[in-house]
Amino acid sequence: MFRRLPNQLPKDAIFPTDLKGLGYFINDNDQIRQIANPEHKYQYKVNRNDRVNEVYKEAMNTCARSIVLKRLLDLGLEEVRLPLGTAQSEKHVSILVSPGLASKKHVIIFFPERHTDLGVLSYRVIGDEGINIGSIVNFVKSILKGPPSPAEVTTNGNTTDTDDVQAQVERPGIVIANPSQLIWYRGGGRAVTDREWLCMPRESAVHEPMRIDEVKNRVEGNKNFEEHVQYIFEHILSSEDDKQPLCHPQAKISVIGQEYPGSEALQYITKNWMGWRNRISCVALINPQHGLEGLFSTFDLSAPGDAAEKEQVTDFIATRTRAYKLSHKPLETVMSGRTRLGCNVYSSGETLYEEAAFVRCWPSVLDWIDVCRFSDTFAEPVFEMELSDEEEEQGWKEKPKTRSPRRPQTEEEQLEARFRGELKVTEEGAIADA
């Protein structure tokens, strides 16, 4: 049997991690385009070998990720290492928080999906439409510098100086969780996603990816997205020990969550409802993955306390929670799914790609959060949609045509029908339908 010696194996692909080195630049529309062909977008296939293409794509993603993170830090967001108090050289997971979080009366916590890097919503949108559009840059800008709150509006309708200290306190704070970069890369001294891990340099182009050590490559308290969600609630938004949390202990919390991390956040709130019911303002879910019955799997409904608690949670989900999902219909069109999720479901305005759903609907989400934020009595109206999108497209929405009742034939039947008012006699003496 023939075999290659280790020094004869093909070398693994290596690409620079700067746009110029890859042959790209950022145009005036904030879009990444090729230097050689300014009208051309990012090109995935540069080689017949899929490994080369994947490493090339990760190099491009690294460039975009660095640009996004710099822009977020320039907006004033601060990087916080988890577990709290961890040194830069120790194993940690990074999250982003707005400045002055401890003084904010209202905090928006955002749980992204599991496979995108911190600050990125969709690399596809970044490549096609623009860096700020496909990341959370515009989302964060809208929160930190968006429409004025009632405290910032004077009696004559003019806005006060936004640099005023009181006005800045009225602005919501924001926490950007990181349920995706949970694998500690010792060679780089940072946490990475599972996708980036697969693109790490290998001994050769034919070697398997590095093995993940469940001790050396995992961060305590943040080993998976479930633990990460729990850590955010128990150590960032509150504190189970005597330590001062990053957020004000009485701050109202608005939760935004994508797919599984978002549903996990709702699951945590459900399990710990009595401790959080006075602080959670509302919950917005994008492409949620939970089921209403699954949320109460740990409840003992025979116990009066659990039954009453379930009723409270169910009412909260029905009135202060909403979901968005993929649809070809316009943004905020009412969709089916309330029976399964327990809340109203709306179109996100995105047709094809789940990671782009929040790109399209975040303005709607923030508008709704503001409504809930300034009105404790606001409740979502009930929209009952029993048919799925597929059923509607197939015409099931139309009622089946019903056959008209049989016309009375005999004289006795006609007299009985006339007595019930179903038939009438015309001036000519003919019998007609009433």
C-alpha positions, 0 to 999 in steps of 0.5 A, spaced: 500 500 500 502 506 498 502 512 502 504 519 502 509 521 508 507 527 512 512 532 509 509 530 502 502 532 504 498 538 501 499 544 505 493 547 508 490 554 505 492 560 508 489 567 506 490 574 509 485 577 514 485 584 511 480 586 505 486 589 501 490 583 501 484 579 499 482 584 493 476 587 496 475 594 498 469 598 501 465 603 497 461 609 498 455 605 499 458 601 505 458 595 501 464 590 500 466 589 493 472 587 489 478 592 487 479 589 480 472 589 479 468 594 483 461 592 481 462 585 483 461 582 490 464 577 494 466 570 490 465 564 494 468 559 489 476 560 488 478 553 488 475 546 486 477 544 493 471 546 498 476 546 504 480 552 500 473 555 499 471 555 506 478 558 509 477 563 504 470 565 506 472 565 513 478 570 512 473 574 509 468 573 515 474 575 519 475 582 516 467 584 516 467 581 523 473 586 525 470 592 522 463 591 525 466 590 532 470 596 531 464 600 529 460 598 535 466 600 540 466 607 536 459 607 538 461 607 545 459 599 547 464 596 552 466 589 552 465 585 558 468 578 559 464 572 562 465 570 567 465 576 570 472 578 573 476 574 568 483 576 566 484 577 558 489 571 558 484 567 561 478 563 558 472 567 557 466 569 552 465 576 550 459 580 550 457 588 549 454 592 553 452 600 553 456 605 557 452 607 564 448 600 564 447 601 572 444 607 571 439 605 566 431 604 568 430 600 562 435 595 558 434 591 552 437 584 552 439 581 545 440 574 544 443 573 537 442 566 533 447 560 535 452 561 529 453 568 527 459 572 530 458 577 535 455 583 532 454 580 526 446 578 523 448 576 516 454 575 512 450 574 506 447 581 507 453 584 509 456 582 502 450 584 498 447 590 501 452 593 506 456 592 513 451 596 517 445 593 514 447 586 515 450 587 522 447 590 529 450 597 528 444 600 525 440 597 531 445 599 536 445 606 533 437 606 533 437 605 541 443 609 543 441 615 539 434 614 536 427 617 537 427 621 544 423 619 550 417 623 553 422 625 558 426 629 552 420 632 549 419 639 552 411 642 553 412 645 546 414 639 542 421 641 541 427 636 544 432 637 549 439 637 548 441 629 547 447 630 551 443 632 557 445 627 563 438 626 565 436 625 557 441 620 557 439 616 563 432 615 560 435 612 554 435 604 554 441 601 555 443 595 551 446 588 552 449 584 546 449 577 548 454 572 545 451 565 545 455 563 539 462 564 540 463 559 546 469 555 544 475 557 547 481 557 542 487 557 546 492 559 540 488 565 539 486 567 546 479 568 544 472 564 543 470 562 537 464 559 533 463 552 531 464 554 524 470 558 525 473 552 529 472 548 523 476 553 519 482 553 524 489 552 521 491 544 520 497 540 519 495 539 512 489 540 507 487 533 509 488 532 516 481 532 520 479 539 524 482 540 531 478 536 537 474 540 542 477 538 549 471 539 553 475 542 559 480 546 555 476 549 550 470 550 554 468 556 558 466 555 565 458 557 566 458 558 558 459 551 555 453 552 551 448 557 549 443 554 555 448 556 560 450 562 557 443 565 557 442 563 564 449 566 566 446 573 562 440 573 567 443 571 573 450 575 573 449 581 568 441 582 569 441 581 576 446 577 581 444 571 586 450 573 590 452 579 594 456 582 588 453 588 584 450 586 577 452 590 571 444 592 570 440 596 575 437 591 580 430 594 578 431 596 571 425 593 566 428 588 561 426 587 554 428 581 551 429 580 544 431 573 541 433 569 535 431 562 534 434 557 540 437 562 544 431 566 544 426 561 546 431 559 551 430 566 554 423 565 554 424 558 557 428 561 563 423 566 564 418 561 565 421 557 570 423 563 574 417 567 573 416 569 580 423 572 581 422 576 574 415 577 573 416 585 575 422 586 571 420 583 564 417 588 560 416 584 554 419 579 549 420 579 542 422 572 538 425 571 531 424 565 528 422 562 535 423 554 536 419 553 542 412 550 543 407 553 549 406 546 552 414 545 552 415 551 556 411 548 562 414 541 562 417 542 569 410 545 572 406 540 577 399 543 574 396 539 580 399 544 585 395 550 586 401 554 586 404 552 579 397 552 576 396 559 578 403 561 576 402 557 569 396 562 568 400 568 569 406 566 564 400 564 559 397 571 560 404 574 559 406 570 553 399 572 550 399 579 551 406 582 552 410 577 547 410 577 539 414 573 534 416 574 527 418 569 522 419 568 515 414 570 510 413 572 503 408 577 506 409 584 508 412 586 514 407 585 520 402 581 517 399 577 522 401 569 521 399 563 523 402 560 529 399 563 535 396 556 538 403 553 538 407 559 540 402 562 545 403 569 542 401 573 536 406 571 530 407 576 524 411 576 518 418 579 518 418 581 511 424 576 510 422 571 505 428 566 504 434 566 510 432 566 517 439 569 519 436 575 515 429 576 518 432 580 524 435 585 519 428 586 516 424 587 522 428 590 528 425 597 527 418 594 528 421 590 534 424 597 537 417 600 536 413 595 539 418 595 545 417 602 546 410 601 546 410 596 552 416 600 555 411 606 556 405 603 557 404 597 563 397 596 561 398 595 553 396 588 551 397 585 544 390 584 541 388 577 539 389 574 532 386 567 531 389 564 525 388 557 524 390 556 517 398 555 515 401 559 510 401 553 505 394 552 507 392 559 505 396 558 498 392 552 496 386 556 497 383 553 504 382 559 506 376 560 502 369 556 505 367 550 501 361 551 497 355 549 500 349 546 496 342 549 496 337 546 500 332 541 496 326 545 493 320 542 496 316 538 491 310 535 493 304 540 495 304 538 503 312 540 503 310 546 499 305 548 504 310 547 510 315 551 507 310 557 506 308 556 513 316 556 515 317 562 510 321 559 506 317 560 500 312 565 497 306 565 492 307 571 487 302 575 484 301 570 478 300 564 483 307 561 482 311 559 488 318 562 489 324 562 494 323 567 499 
